[in-house]
Amino acid sequence: MDIRTRDHQGIVVFDIDGEVTISTMPQPTLHQLIKDQLERGKRDILLDLKKVDFIDSFGIGELLASYVSTQNLGGKLKLCHVSRKLFLLFQITRLVTVLEIYEDCDRALKSFGTP
């Protein structure tokens, strides 16, 4: 798994490529990378899952931990480009009731209130 970050008008976008699993999770983990951004004062986080086709229970835990850390500091964590397969997983785990999920990143970015 490869994780790259970029800034879009104050929103930190994480471009994730590969499977989000315990065996592919880089060090630092996704949650730690998000916590690092939160410590820098960044509160709007977008995870682009366009190149992710599988997430295991560890990966789900990373997403939830990241969501909780962001919420606790008054921030927002959103997802975009979620495949049909991942969306089904999020439905089964009821994460669709917790996470904001967008079909594309443009809509997700606009939902933060940026032009």
C-alpha positions in Angstrom: 0.0 0.0 0.0 1.2 3.5 -0.9 -0.1 6.7 0.8 0.5 10.1 -0.7 -0.7 13.4 0.8 -1.5 16.6 -1.0 -3.1 19.9 0.0 -6.2 21.2 -1.7 -7.1 24.7 -0.4 -6.5 23.7 3.2 -8.0 20.2 2.9 -5.5 17.3 3.3 -6.1 14.7 0.7 -4.7 11.2 1.2 -4.3 9.3 -2.1 -4.3 5.6 -1.1 -3.1 3.0 -3.5 -3.3 -0.8 -2.8 -5.0 -3.0 -0.2 -5.6 -1.5 3.2 -4.6 -4.5 5.3 -2.5 -5.3 8.3 0.1 -6.9 6.1 0.3 -3.9 3.7 0.0 -1.0 6.2 3.1 1.1 6.1 4.7 2.6 9.1 3.6 5.1 10.2 0.1 3.8 9.8 -2.8 5.6 8.1 -4.2 6.6 11.5 -0.8 8.0 12.6 -0.4 10.0 9.4 -3.8 11.5 9.9 -3.0 12.2 13.6 0.1 14.0 12.4 -1.9 16.2 10.2 -4.4 16.9 13.0 -1.4 17.9 15.3 -0.4 20.4 12.6 -3.8 22.0 12.9 -5.3 20.5 9.8 -8.9 19.5 10.5 -10.4 18.6 7.0 -9.2 15.2 5.8 -10.3 13.5 2.6 -9.3 9.9 1.8 -9.3 9.1 -1.9 -9.9 5.4 -2.3 -9.9 5.3 -6.1 -7.0 2.8 -6.2 -8.2 0.7 -3.2 -10.0 -2.6 -3.9 -9.8 -4.4 -0.6 -9.9 -3.4 3.1 -9.6 -5.9 5.9 -10.7 -5.6 9.5 -7.5 -3.9 10.5 -8.1 -1.3 7.7 -11.6 -0.8 8.9 -10.2 -0.2 12.4 -7.7 2.4 10.9 -10.6 4.2 9.2 -12.7 4.3 12.4 -9.7 5.4 14.6 -9.0 8.1 12.1 -12.6 9.2 12.1 -12.8 9.3 15.9 -9.5 11.3 16.2 -10.7 13.8 13.6 -14.1 14.2 15.2 -12.6 14.6 18.7 -10.7 17.7 17.4 -13.7 19.2 15.6 -12.5 18.1 12.2 -14.1 16.2 9.3 -13.0 13.0 7.7 -14.6 12.1 4.4 -14.1 9.4 1.7 -14.3 9.6 -2.1 -14.0 7.2 -5.0 -15.3 4.3 -3.0 -15.7 1.2 -5.2 -19.0 -0.7 -5.3 -17.3 -3.6 -3.5 -16.0 -1.3 -0.7 -19.3 0.5 -0.4 -21.0 -2.9 0.1 -18.5 -3.6 2.9 -19.3 -0.3 4.5 -23.0 -1.0 4.3 -22.6 -4.4 5.9 -20.5 -2.9 8.7 -22.9 0.0 9.0 -20.1 2.5 8.4 -22.2 4.3 5.8 -24.2 5.6 8.8 -21.0 7.1 10.2 -18.7 8.1 7.4 -19.4 10.7 4.7 -18.9 8.9 1.4 -18.8 10.6 -2.0 -18.7 9.2 -5.5 -16.0 11.6 -6.6 -13.5 13.8 -5.0 -14.8 17.1 -6.5 -18.1 16.6 -4.7 -16.3 15.7 -1.5 -14.0 18.7 -1.7 -17.0 21.0 -2.2 -18.8 19.5 0.8 -16.0 21.0 3.0 -17.2 24.4 1.9 -14.4 25.3 -0.5 -15.1 26.8 -3.9 
